[in-house]
């Protein structure tokens, strides 16, 4: 019985440690710096919200891919929530409920959306989900709309290998 309790404790601790404990609120310039300074060769940045059905639908693909590559130092995934800052607790609960293990930040810069959206991509109109693939800080692929697991895998293999 003691061994079973110990095993349960270890599994729970590992699960808790794997999930992000806090979600930082960032302004766009902080996000931009984070992207530019990412040490990984390939950085995937997904813009999403808890209230966006296509965003929620594609997240399991992102989590599966993240689990596959999370030990690869050349790979990094960043999920940028566009929920409102006042909904931070909902974002944290969503992360727990959906077992989100990639890094999550909340972009708290809604008042300046018309300024920073074109800096992500001049063709982006602000709709979500949007996924941007960066190689050493430079955009190598911009995907507007929901992305399939197959598309995600193809883009990663093209830019990571």
C-alpha positions in Angstrom: 0.0 0.0 0.0 2.9 2.4 0.8 4.4 1.7 -2.5 1.2 2.5 -4.3 0.8 5.7 -2.4 4.4 6.7 -3.2 3.8 5.9 -6.9 0.6 8.0 -6.9 2.5 10.9 -5.3 5.3 10.7 -7.8 2.9 10.7 -10.7 1.0 13.6 -9.3 4.2 15.6 -8.7 5.5 14.9 -12.2 2.2 16.0 -13.7 2.0 19.2 -11.7 5.6 20.1 -12.5 5.1 19.6 -16.2 2.3 22.2 -16.3 3.1 25.8 -16.3 2.3 27.4 -12.9 1.7 30.9 -14.0 0.7 32.8 -17.1 2.6 36.0 -17.6 0.9 39.0 -19.0 3.0 40.6 -21.7 2.9 43.7 -23.8 3.7 43.2 -27.5 7.3 44.5 -27.2 7.9 41.8 -24.5 6.5 39.1 -26.8 8.5 40.4 -29.7 11.7 40.2 -27.6 10.8 36.7 -26.4 10.4 35.6 -30.1 13.7 37.3 -31.2 15.7 35.8 -28.3 14.3 32.3 -28.4 17.3 29.9 -28.3 15.5 27.2 -30.4 16.1 27.0 -34.1 12.4 26.6 -34.7 9.9 28.5 -32.6 6.2 27.9 -33.2 3.9 30.7 -31.9 0.2 30.1 -31.9 -2.2 33.0 -31.3 -5.5 31.7 -29.8 -8.2 32.3 -27.2 -10.2 30.1 -24.9 -13.4 31.4 -26.5 -12.3 30.5 -30.1 -13.8 27.2 -31.2 -11.2 26.5 -34.0 -8.4 27.4 -31.6 -9.6 24.9 -29.0 -10.1 22.3 -31.7 -6.5 22.5 -33.0 -4.8 22.6 -29.5 -4.7 18.8 -29.1 -2.5 18.7 -32.3 -0.2 21.3 -30.8 0.1 19.4 -27.5 0.8 16.1 -29.3 3.5 17.7 -31.4 4.9 19.5 -28.3 5.2 16.2 -26.4 7.0 14.7 -29.4 9.6 17.5 -29.6 9.8 18.9 -26.1 13.2 17.4 -25.3 14.6 18.7 -28.6 16.6 21.9 -27.8 16.1 23.1 -31.4 12.3 23.2 -30.9 10.1 25.5 -28.9 6.3 26.1 -28.8 4.7 29.2 -27.4 0.9 29.6 -27.1 -0.1 33.3 -27.0 -3.5 33.7 -25.5 -5.5 36.7 -26.7 -8.0 36.4 -23.9 -8.5 39.6 -21.8 -6.3 40.1 -18.8 -9.3 40.0 -16.5 -9.9 36.4 -17.8 -6.5 35.2 -16.6 -8.0 32.7 -14.1 -10.1 31.2 -16.9 -7.0 30.8 -19.1 -5.2 29.0 -16.2 -8.2 26.7 -15.6 -8.4 26.0 -19.3 -4.7 25.0 -19.3 -5.3 22.6 -16.4 -8.5 21.2 -17.8 -7.0 20.6 -21.3 -3.6 19.5 -20.0 -1.7 22.3 -21.8 2.0 21.7 -21.4 3.5 24.2 -23.8 4.5 27.6 -22.6 1.5 30.0 -22.4 1.6 33.8 -22.2 -1.3 36.2 -22.3 -0.8 39.1 -24.6 -2.3 42.0 -22.6 -2.2 44.6 -25.4 -5.7 44.7 -26.9 -5.8 48.5 -27.2 -2.9 48.5 -29.6 -4.0 45.5 -31.8 -4.0 47.6 -34.9 -0.3 48.5 -34.2 1.1 45.0 -33.4 -1.0 42.7 -35.7 0.7 44.0 -38.9 4.1 43.6 -37.2 3.4 39.9 -36.9 2.4 39.7 -40.5 1.3 42.6 -42.8 -1.4 40.3 -44.3 -2.9 39.3 -40.9 -6.3 40.9 -40.3 -6.4 39.8 -36.6 -8.5 36.7 -36.9 -7.5 33.6 -34.9 -6.2 31.0 -34.7 -3.0 32.0 -36.4 0.3 30.1 -36.2 3.7 31.7 -37.0 6.8 29.6 -37.5 10.1 31.4 -36.7 13.6 30.1 -37.5 16.0 32.0 -35.3 13.6 34.9 -35.0 12.7 35.2 -38.7 9.3 34.2 -39.9 9.5 31.2 -42.2 5.8 30.4 -42.4 2.6 32.1 -41.5 -0.6 30.1 -41.2 -3.9 31.9 -41.0 -6.7 29.8 -39.6 -7.0 26.4 -38.1 -4.1 24.1 -38.9 -4.3 20.3 -39.1 -1.9 18.0 -37.5 -0.6 16.9 -40.9 0.1 20.5 -41.9 1.8 21.2 -38.6 4.0 18.1 -39.0 4.9 19.0 -42.6 5.9 22.5 -41.7 8.0 21.4 -38.7 9.8 18.7 -40.7 10.6 21.2 -43.5 12.1 23.8 -41.1 13.5 21.7 -38.3 15.4 19.0 -40.1 
